[in-house]
Amino acid sequence: MPPAGVSSEAGPTSASDATNHPSSSVEGDDLLWMARALEQARTASLLDEVPVGAVVVRDGRLLAEAHNRTLTDADPTAHAEVVALRRAAARAGAARLTDCTLYVTLEPCTMCAGATVLARVPRVVFGAPDPKAGMAGSLEDLLRDPRLNHRCAVRSGVLATASGDLLRAFFRARR
């Protein structure tokens, strides 16, 4: 579902915003990798998939990337995050991605947040919030639930405007 209200409350929304704010290399890396996730989201849109992209990074290097493939694969679990986590685990040769960051253009849903926790990903960076299904603070916060044995650090709002605009345009074209 498209996010109802997309904001860029946290973090810069464009590369030019980053140059106006002296920042750590983490912020610059977040912009770089989120831009890569946006490329994946645009690819999804070209395939008539909901435009969500995800990237898994380890030690400053791309480990895996993906976009939504639910229609393409006839698989309701083929969300960008799940596909990227599967590819990253296969490439790493391990089910636990304890030294990775997951970048995703839309706040993860319940399934994707659960997969991220199970993969023991320590950090998640996302763009647009999803007030109807987001599980990183919008609807609930599965990624940081203290009852679980693993919690993720979360940064939201990175390139949120671009992510939200892409989603809104996609759904507007289908109305």
Salt bridges, closest charged atoms under 4 A:
GLU27 OE1 - ARG155 NH2 3.64
ASP30 OD2 - ARG123 NH2 2.66
ASP30 OD2 - ARG155 NH1 2.70
ASP48 OD1 - ARG174 NH2 2.80
GLU65 OE1 - ARG36 NE 2.80
ASP73 OD1 - ARG69 NH2 2.82
ASP75 OD2 - ARG86 NH1 4.00
ASP141 OD2 - ARG144 NE 2.73
ASP145 OD2 - ARG147 NH2 2.52
ASP165 OD1 - ARG168 NH2 2.64
